[in-house]
Amino acid sequence: MIDDIKDVSRAEKEKALARRKKSRYFWQCISTAVVFAVGMTLFSLFMIGDFMAAFTAENALATTGRMIIALVLMLFLMAGTYRFTSAKGTSTRDFHLTAIMVLLTYLITISASVKFNLYAMPIALATLVLIELIDRRTSTLATAVIAIMLATSYMINTVDYDLSIVVASIVCNSLCAVLVDFYEKKHLTRLKFLLVSMATPLIMQPLVVMFTLLSKDFGMNLLWNVLWSYGANVAASLIFMPLVAIFEGMFNIADDFRLNELCNLSNPLLKRLASEAPGTFNHSLVVGNLAEACASAIGENPNMARCAAYYHDIGKLKAPIYFSENQSSYNPHDELIPEVSVSMITSHTLFGEILAKQNRLPKEIVAICREHHGTSPVGYFYRKALTLKEEGDLAVDKYTYAGPKPQTKIAAIIMISDTIEAAMRAYMPDTKEEFEARINKLVDEKIELRQFDECPITMGDIATIKRTIIEVLPSIHHSRVSYDKKKKENTFNKN
């Protein structure tokens, strides 16, 4: 009964926190949505319609309606962005970036289609940037919002602009933008990504030809429409690269390109880790291999997992000698009381967070520097303190990490990989059965300590992570399965 009450209380607390999070997100983003909706409406009136006439008594209601439509679309974009990105904790940042790209793409598209040709609509610009910096679903949503905004904008003036041609252009260029979604899985290099995104518009040109013929235009417009449609999408591909670089720095976003750059071992922070804390550096590389494999196994971003693993222990740079992997014969903890030793050990998560922020690492990696031990106790020093205490119990709270617990699946993967790698580095079991049993025990201890309560990881994910580590870790530690003909047992032997 008590446990049920606790569970209900915890569920209610989570609901309250979720409501507060949504409310905070709404108030942080609503002003941006309103300003951008009004701005896009005014720009469309200036470029397509009669700007001054739009504010007369005769047209005021229609102008207000257009602004309301634009605002509804921006609110729809707000809601969708929150749903797609709330688990990552970056919803506010992601909405502002998405809104900027929707506005920028809309302005460029309206200008190009009015000044040059109705088929000159680089709608793919927002898709290219957002799929790289946020995710596929957000980019698709942004593309849909831009397409609807364009269609409603050209309804202002159906005399000078043929609405059927406008719709045909929006369909062709939007489909071209949607094709970009297939790139995301390939994790291409910047050059290959650029080449593929420039080649994709060729696929849509037969559709442009068909729509032009359907409009009974058999003249030179058939060629011009194809050229302008292809040119607009190539221009979007060319503008995409500098925009990604600008927004990477402006919003401190960890896209795959930047993650690969951060994983380069010539990075100054990693070089410092290798020089000042070589044991920690080697440990981080192994954890990176494990985390990358586990992330791929459960459908998370393997580049993010590897990069977070490389940097998760940078806090140990404050005092490398206090961590066993960096010690040779001298152990400073032999001269310290357990309370001081624990404070030195647990402070590396806080210092790691500070160091990560100073080096402008992505927000996700900064969080993992702080979360990868959660609120776990430092068992060795707690047991040491118990042996020194003459009587009474000893509160474990003073011997635990400050937290918070892992908030994402990647953070949970780093916690599991870090714990198992450190334990197996100290002692690798002789048999496969012992090896698997020890991994299960280490993970079960984290579950019993409720370290995964605040992240969306499932028991199925955890089971997959354990299986992956069982398969990958022996090869990383240069171990192999030995087949004993007499006992016919599999054992792990050091090469």
Secondary structure per residue as TSV (DSSP state, phi and psi in degrees):
chain	resnum	aa	ss	phi	psi
A	1	M	-	360.0	-42.9
A	2	I	H	-63.6	-41.7
A	3	D	H	-62.7	-39.0
A	4	D	H	-62.4	-43.0
A	5	I	H	-62.4	-41.0
A	6	K	H	-63.0	-42.1
A	7	D	H	-63.8	-43.6
A	8	V	H	-62.3	-44.2
A	9	S	H	-59.6	-43.6
A	10	R	H	-66.0	-39.7
A	11	A	H	-64.1	-42.6
A	12	E	H	-64.1	-38.0
A	13	K	H	-64.4	-41.2
A	14	E	H	-64.9	-38.9
A	15	K	H	-64.6	-41.3
A	16	A	H	-63.7	-42.0
A	17	L	H	-64.6	-38.2
A	18	A	H	-65.4	-41.7
A	19	R	H	-63.9	-41.0
A	20	R	H	-65.8	-38.3
A	21	K	H	-64.8	-43.0
A	22	K	H	-64.9	-41.7
A	23	S	H	-63.3	-43.6
A	24	R	H	-62.9	-42.0
A	25	Y	H	-61.2	-44.2
A	26	F	H	-60.0	-48.5
A	27	W	H	-71.7	-25.2
A	28	Q	H	-77.2	-22.8
A	29	C	H	-111.8	-19.7
A	30	I	H	-62.6	-38.3
A	31	S	H	-64.3	-39.6
A	32	T	H	-62.3	-42.9
A	33	A	H	-61.7	-44.3
A	34	V	H	-65.9	-48.2
A	35	V	H	-61.7	-44.2
A	36	F	H	-68.5	-38.3
A	37	A	H	-63.1	-45.7
A	38	V	H	-64.9	-42.8
A	39	G	H	-61.9	-43.8
A	40	M	H	-66.4	-37.6
A	41	T	H	-65.0	-46.1
A	42	L	H	-63.4	-39.4
A	43	F	H	-65.0	-41.9
A	44	S	H	-65.1	-37.7
A	45	L	H	-64.7	-37.5
A	46	F	H	-70.2	-41.2
A	47	M	H	-83.2	-34.2
A	48	I	T	-109.2	-42.7
A	49	G	S	-103.0	-161.2
A	50	D	-	-98.7	105.3
A	51	F	T	-60.6	-47.6
A	52	M	T	-69.4	-38.8
A	53	A	G	-68.1	-22.7
A	54	A	G	-65.6	-18.3
A	55	F	G	-109.4	14.2
A	56	T	S	-79.0	165.4
A	57	A	T	-59.7	-32.3
A	58	E	T	-69.0	-35.6
A	59	N	T	-109.1	1.6
A	60	A	H	-60.7	-40.0
A	61	L	H	-65.6	-42.1
A	62	A	H	-64.5	-39.6
A	63	T	H	-65.4	-41.7
A	64	T	H	-62.5	-40.8
A	65	G	H	-61.7	-39.9
A	66	R	H	-64.9	-39.9
A	67	M	H	-65.1	-38.5
A	68	I	H	-65.8	-41.7
A	69	I	H	-60.3	-44.3
A	70	A	H	-62.8	-40.2
A	71	L	H	-67.8	-40.9
A	72	V	H	-61.2	-41.5
A	73	L	H	-64.7	-38.8
A	74	M	H	-68.3	-36.6
A	75	L	H	-67.0	-37.7
A	76	F	H	-62.7	-39.9
A	77	L	H	-64.5	-39.8
A	78	M	H	-59.7	-48.9
A	79	A	H	-64.5	-44.2
A	80	G	H	-65.2	-42.2
A	81	T	H	-62.0	-40.5
A	82	Y	H	-64.4	-43.6
A	83	R	H	-64.3	-39.7
A	84	F	H	-77.9	-25.4
A	85	T	H	-120.7	-1.5
A	86	S	G	-62.3	-32.8
A	87	A	G	-64.5	-27.4
A	88	K	G	-84.6	-14.5
A	89	G	T	75.4	20.9
A	90	T	-	-122.2	25.4
A	91	S	H	-60.9	-45.2
A	92	T	H	-63.1	-47.2
A	93	R	H	-60.3	-44.2
A	94	D	H	-68.3	-35.5
A	95	F	H	-66.7	-44.2
A	96	H	H	-62.2	-40.0
A	97	L	H	-65.6	-43.6
A	98	T	H	-62.9	-43.3
A	99	A	H	-63.3	-40.6
A	100	I	H	-62.8	-43.3
A	101	M	H	-69.0	-36.0
A	102	V	H	-63.5	-46.2
A	103	L	H	-62.5	-49.4
A	104	L	H	-61.8	-45.6
A	105	T	H	-65.2	-39.4
A	106	Y	H	-62.9	-46.6
A	107	L	H	-62.9	-45.3
A	108	I	H	-64.6	-41.8
A	109	T	H	-65.8	-46.7
A	110	I	H	-60.1	-46.0
A	111	S	H	-62.3	-46.2
A	112	A	H	-67.5	-41.1
A	113	S	H	-71.2	-31.4
A	114	V	H	-78.4	-42.9
A	115	K	H	-78.8	-32.1
A	116	F	T	-114.7	-68.4
A	117	N	-	-159.5	144.8
A	118	L	T	-64.3	-19.8
A	119	Y	T	-87.7	-3.2
A	120	A	-	-85.8	72.9
A	121	M	-	-122.8	97.0
A	122	P	-	-79.2	59.4
A	123	I	T	-62.8	-26.2
A	124	A	H	-66.3	-13.1
A	125	L	H	-58.3	-50.3
A	126	A	H	-63.8	-39.7
A	127	T	H	-62.3	-46.3
A	128	L	H	-59.4	-47.3
A	129	V	H	-69.2	-45.2
A	130	L	H	-72.8	-34.1
A	131	I	H	-68.8	-28.2
A	132	E	H	-81.1	-39.0
A	133	L	H	-94.6	-21.6
A	134	I	T	-123.6	-91.5
A	135	D	-	-165.2	174.8
A	136	R	H	-64.6	-45.0
A	137	R	H	-64.7	-42.0
A	138	T	H	-64.8	-40.7
A	139	S	H	-65.5	-38.9
A	140	T	H	-65.9	-41.1
A	141	L	H	-62.1	-43.9
A	142	A	H	-62.1	-39.9
A	143	T	H	-61.8	-42.1
A	144	A	H	-64.5	-42.0
A	145	V	H	-63.4	-43.6
A	146	I	H	-63.1	-43.1
A	147	A	H	-61.3	-44.6
A	148	I	H	-66.8	-41.2
A	149	M	H	-60.1	-41.6
A	150	L	H	-65.5	-43.4
A	151	A	H	-61.9	-44.1
A	152	T	H	-70.5	-31.1
A	153	S	H	-65.3	-41.6
A	154	Y	G	-75.8	-8.8
A	155	M	G	-72.5	-11.1
A	156	I	G	-63.3	-38.5
A	157	N	-	-134.7	92.9
A	158	T	T	-93.1	1.4
A	159	V	T	-83.6	-48.8
A	160	D	T	-84.7	-18.9
A	161	Y	S	-125.9	126.8
A	162	D	-	-76.7	113.8
A	163	L	H	-63.0	-30.9
A	164	S	H	-67.0	-37.6
A	165	I	H	-69.5	-39.5
A	166	V	H	-59.6	-47.1
A	167	V	H	-64.1	-41.4
A	168	A	H	-60.9	-42.5
A	169	S	H	-64.6	-43.6
A	170	I	H	-62.1	-42.2
A	171	V	H	-62.7	-48.6
A	172	C	H	-61.5	-49.6
A	173	N	H	-73.3	-30.2
A	174	S	H	-69.9	-41.1
A	175	L	H	-63.0	-37.5
A	176	C	H	-62.2	-40.4
A	177	A	H	-65.8	-39.8
A	178	V	H	-64.7	-32.3
A	179	L	H	-60.8	-25.6
A	180	V	G	-62.1	-25.6
A	181	D	G	-58.1	-25.3
A	182	F	G	-74.4	-15.6
A	183	Y	G	-71.2	-29.9
A	184	E	G	-56.7	-34.8
A	185	K	G	-74.3	-20.2
A	186	K	G	-84.4	-17.4
A	187	H	-	48.8	54.2
A	188	L	-	-73.5	159.7
A	189	T	-	-70.7	167.2
A	190	R	H	-59.1	-43.8
A	191	L	H	-64.8	-47.0
A	192	K	H	-65.1	-39.1
A	193	F	H	-59.5	-44.2
A	194	L	H	-63.4	-44.9
A	195	L	H	-64.7	-42.4
A	196	V	H	-66.5	-41.2
A	197	S	H	-68.3	-24.9
A	198	M	H	-81.3	-25.9
A	199	A	H	-82.9	-29.3
A	200	T	T	-57.4	-41.8
A	201	P	H	-56.5	-22.5
A	202	L	H	-61.7	-30.9
A	203	I	H	-64.3	-32.5
A	204	M	H	-88.2	-9.3
A	205	Q	H	-65.4	-35.3
A	206	P	H	-58.2	-34.1
A	207	L	H	-67.4	-38.4
A	208	V	H	-61.4	-43.2
A	209	V	H	-60.9	-43.9
A	210	M	H	-64.1	-43.9
A	211	F	H	-64.8	-37.1
A	212	T	H	-65.7	-41.6
A	213	L	H	-66.4	-36.3
A	214	L	H	-63.9	-28.5
A	215	S	T	-83.4	8.1
A	216	K	T	61.9	35.1
A	217	D	-	-107.2	106.1
A	218	F	-	-110.0	12.5
A	219	G	S	-93.5	-150.7
A	220	M	T	-67.8	-19.5
A	221	N	H	-59.8	-25.4
A	222	L	H	-59.8	-42.2
A	223	L	H	-75.2	-44.1
A	224	W	H	-63.5	-39.2
A	225	N	H	-61.9	-41.9
A	226	V	H	-64.0	-46.8
A	227	L	H	-64.1	-43.0
A	228	W	H	-70.4	-37.7
A	229	S	H	-64.7	-47.0
A	230	Y	H	-65.9	-43.4
A	231	G	H	-61.1	-39.3
A	232	A	H	-64.3	-41.0
A	233	N	H	-73.9	-33.3
A	234	V	H	-65.8	-41.2
A	235	A	H	-60.2	-39.4
A	236	A	H	-61.8	-39.1
A	237	S	H	-66.0	-36.8
A	238	L	H	-72.9	-38.0
A	239	I	H	-72.6	-27.6
A	240	F	H	-55.7	-45.7
A	241	M	H	-60.2	-54.1
A	242	P	H	-63.5	-33.5
A	243	L	H	-65.1	-41.6
A	244	V	H	-60.8	-44.1
A	245	A	H	-62.3	-40.7
A	246	I	H	-65.5	-49.0
A	247	F	H	-72.1	-28.6
A	248	E	H	-54.9	-48.8
A	249	G	H	-74.1	-41.2
A	250	M	H	-63.9	-43.9
A	251	F	H	-103.3	2.0
A	252	N	T	51.7	56.8
A	253	I	-	-99.3	140.8
A	254	A	-	-99.3	80.0
A	255	D	-	-85.1	172.4
A	256	D	H	-60.8	-37.0
A	257	F	H	-62.3	-45.7
A	258	R	H	-70.9	-36.8
A	259	L	H	-61.4	-40.7
A	260	N	H	-64.0	-36.4
A	261	E	H	-67.5	-40.0
A	262	L	H	-68.2	-27.5
A	263	C	T	-80.6	-6.3
A	264	N	-	-64.1	124.7
A	265	L	T	-68.9	-6.1
A	266	S	T	-87.4	0.0
A	267	N	S	-58.5	134.0
A	268	P	H	-53.1	-38.9
A	269	L	H	-70.3	-39.1
A	270	L	H	-70.1	-36.0
A	271	K	H	-64.5	-38.3
A	272	R	H	-65.8	-40.7
A	273	L	H	-63.1	-42.0
A	274	A	H	-65.5	-33.1
A	275	S	H	-80.8	-45.7
A	276	E	H	-91.7	-26.8
A	277	A	-	-138.6	68.3
A	278	P	H	-60.1	-35.1
A	279	G	H	-64.6	-44.5
A	280	T	H	-63.9	-39.2
A	281	F	H	-60.2	-48.9
A	282	N	H	-63.8	-40.4
A	283	H	H	-59.6	-42.6
A	284	S	H	-65.8	-36.2
A	285	L	H	-64.7	-41.5
A	286	V	H	-66.4	-44.4
A	287	V	H	-60.0	-36.6
A	288	G	H	-61.1	-42.8
A	289	N	H	-63.8	-43.9
A	290	L	H	-64.0	-47.5
A	291	A	H	-63.4	-39.0
A	292	E	H	-62.1	-45.1
A	293	A	H	-64.6	-41.8
A	294	C	H	-66.8	-41.0
A	295	A	H	-62.7	-43.2
A	296	S	H	-62.0	-36.6
A	297	A	H	-67.1	-32.2
A	298	I	H	-107.7	11.3
A	299	G	T	82.9	18.6
A	300	E	S	-94.9	171.5
A	301	N	-	-73.6	110.4
A	302	P	H	-65.6	-31.0
A	303	N	H	-66.0	-41.2
A	304	M	H	-64.2	-41.7
A	305	A	H	-63.3	-45.4
A	306	R	H	-63.3	-46.7
A	307	C	H	-63.3	-43.9
A	308	A	H	-62.3	-38.0
A	309	A	H	-65.8	-39.3
A	310	Y	H	-60.7	-33.4
A	311	Y	H	-106.3	-1.9
A	312	H	T	-64.5	-27.2
A	313	D	T	-108.2	21.8
A	314	I	G	-64.9	-18.0
A	315	G	G	-64.0	-19.1
A	316	K	G	-71.8	-8.9
A	317	L	G	-65.5	-19.4
A	318	K	G	-64.0	-38.8
A	319	A	S	-154.9	75.5
A	320	P	G	-58.4	-33.1
A	321	I	G	-66.7	-17.2
A	322	Y	G	-82.1	1.0
A	323	F	S	-115.7	132.6
A	324	S	G	-56.5	-35.2
A	325	E	G	-67.4	-16.7
A	326	N	G	-102.7	4.6
A	327	Q	-	-96.0	151.8
A	328	S	S	-111.6	-83.0
A	329	S	S	-110.0	-27.1
A	330	Y	-	-93.3	130.4
A	331	N	-	-122.9	106.9
A	332	P	G	-62.9	-20.3
A	333	H	G	-68.7	-18.3
A	334	D	G	-64.3	-20.9
A	335	E	G	-103.9	3.3
A	336	L	S	-117.4	153.1
A	337	I	-	-77.1	155.8
A	338	P	H	-55.3	-37.0
A	339	E	H	-61.5	-41.4
A	340	V	H	-70.2	-40.8
A	341	S	H	-59.8	-43.4
A	342	V	H	-63.3	-41.7
A	343	S	H	-63.5	-36.3
A	344	M	H	-68.7	-40.0
A	345	I	H	-69.9	-50.8
A	346	T	H	-72.0	-21.0
A	347	S	H	-70.5	-12.7
A	348	H	H	-69.1	-23.0
A	349	T	H	-72.1	-41.2
A	350	L	H	-67.7	-45.6
A	351	F	H	-65.6	-34.9
A	352	G	H	-61.8	-41.8
A	353	E	H	-61.1	-44.8
A	354	I	H	-63.2	-46.0
A	355	L	H	-65.2	-38.3
A	356	A	H	-64.7	-40.8
A	357	K	H	-66.9	-40.0
A	358	Q	H	-61.6	-33.5
A	359	N	T	-93.5	10.0
A	360	R	T	52.6	43.8
A	361	L	-	-71.6	155.1
A	362	P	-	-56.5	151.9
A	363	K	H	-56.1	-38.7
A	364	E	H	-63.1	-38.2
A	365	I	H	-74.8	-37.4
A	366	V	H	-57.9	-44.6
A	367	A	H	-63.4	-40.5
A	368	I	H	-68.7	-32.7
A	369	C	H	-56.9	-35.0
A	370	R	H	-88.3	-30.0
A	371	E	H	-95.9	-13.3
A	372	H	T	-69.0	-11.6
A	373	H	T	-108.9	-5.7
A	374	G	T	55.3	-129.3
A	375	T	T	-117.1	30.9
A	376	S	-	-68.3	147.3
A	377	P	B	-79.9	152.4
A	378	V	-	-89.3	90.0
A	379	G	H	-58.8	-41.4
A	380	Y	H	-59.6	-48.1
A	381	F	H	-77.0	-25.9
A	382	Y	H	-66.7	-44.2
A	383	R	H	-65.9	-36.2
A	384	K	H	-63.9	-41.3
A	385	A	H	-65.8	-35.7
A	386	L	H	-63.2	-38.0
A	387	T	H	-69.3	-26.7
A	388	L	H	-86.2	-21.1
A	389	K	-	-79.3	131.2
A	390	E	-	-76.0	-40.6
A	391	E	S	-153.4	161.6
A	392	G	S	82.0	169.7
A	393	D	-	-83.8	164.1
A	394	L	-	-125.1	122.4
A	395	A	-	-65.7	127.3
A	396	V	G	-76.0	-17.9
A	397	D	G	-57.5	-32.6
A	398	K	G	-76.8	-5.0
A	399	Y	G	-120.8	26.8
A	400	T	B	-119.4	161.5
A	401	Y	-	-70.9	154.6
A	402	A	-	-77.2	-14.6
A	403	G	-	82.3	-165.4
A	404	P	-	-74.3	172.3
A	405	K	-	-70.2	160.4
A	406	P	-	-53.0	133.4
A	407	Q	-	-103.0	-13.2
A	408	T	S	-132.4	165.7
A	409	K	H	-64.6	-36.9
A	410	I	H	-62.8	-42.2
A	411	A	H	-62.6	-39.1
A	412	A	H	-65.6	-39.6
A	413	I	H	-61.5	-43.8
A	414	I	H	-63.2	-41.6
A	415	M	H	-59.5	-48.3
A	416	I	H	-65.5	-48.2
A	417	S	H	-63.0	-41.3
A	418	D	H	-63.4	-46.5
A	419	T	H	-62.7	-47.1
A	420	I	H	-68.9	-43.0
A	421	E	H	-63.3	-41.9
A	422	A	H	-64.3	-41.0
A	423	A	H	-67.7	-42.1
A	424	M	H	-74.6	-25.7
A	425	R	H	-66.5	-36.7
A	426	A	H	-71.9	-37.4
A	427	Y	-	-158.0	119.5
A	428	M	-	-98.7	117.2
A	429	P	-	-56.8	153.4
A	430	D	S	-77.4	-33.7
A	431	T	B	-113.8	159.2
A	432	K	H	-63.7	-38.4
A	433	E	H	-63.1	-44.3
A	434	E	H	-65.3	-38.5
A	435	F	H	-60.6	-49.5
A	436	E	H	-65.5	-40.1
A	437	A	H	-62.9	-38.5
A	438	R	H	-70.2	-39.1
A	439	I	H	-62.7	-44.8
A	440	N	H	-60.2	-39.9
A	441	K	H	-65.8	-44.0
A	442	L	H	-63.0	-42.4
A	443	V	H	-70.7	-40.6
A	444	D	H	-61.9	-33.4
A	445	E	H	-63.8	-40.4
A	446	K	H	-65.7	-37.4
A	447	I	H	-66.5	-42.8
A	448	E	H	-63.1	-32.2
A	449	L	T	-81.8	1.5
A	450	R	T	58.8	40.3
A	451	Q	T	-75.5	-16.2
A	452	F	T	-106.3	14.3
A	453	D	T	-67.5	-25.5
A	454	E	T	-104.4	8.9
A	455	C	S	-123.6	158.5
A	456	P	-	-82.4	21.5
A	457	I	-	-74.3	143.9
A	458	T	-	-106.3	166.8
A	459	M	H	-64.7	-30.7
A	460	G	H	-64.9	-41.2
A	461	D	H	-61.8	-43.8
A	462	I	H	-63.8	-40.4
A	463	A	H	-62.9	-40.3
A	464	T	H	-65.0	-41.2
A	465	I	H	-61.9	-43.8
A	466	K	H	-62.9	-43.8
A	467	R	H	-62.2	-40.0
A	468	T	H	-65.0	-43.6
A	469	I	H	-65.4	-39.1
A	470	I	H	-61.0	-34.7
A	471	E	H	-79.0	-37.8
A	472	V	H	-90.9	-40.4
A	473	L	H	-59.6	-43.1
A	474	P	H	-57.3	-39.1
A	475	S	H	-70.0	-33.3
A	476	I	H	-67.6	-38.0
A	477	H	T	-86.8	14.5
A	478	H	T	58.9	39.7
A	479	S	E	-108.2	159.1
A	480	R	E	-141.2	160.7
A	481	V	E	-82.4	123.5
A	482	S	E	-102.6	132.6
A	483	Y	E	-102.6	106.6
A	484	D	-	-86.9	115.7
A	485	K	T	-65.2	-30.2
A	486	K	T	-77.3	-50.9
A	487	K	T	-86.7	-21.3
A	488	K	-	54.2	48.0
A	489	E	-	-121.9	150.3
A	490	N	E	-90.4	128.3
A	491	T	E	-132.3	151.8
A	492	F	E	-93.2	118.1
A	493	N	E	-117.9	141.8
A	494	K	E	-71.3	136.2
A	495	N	-	-73.4	360.0
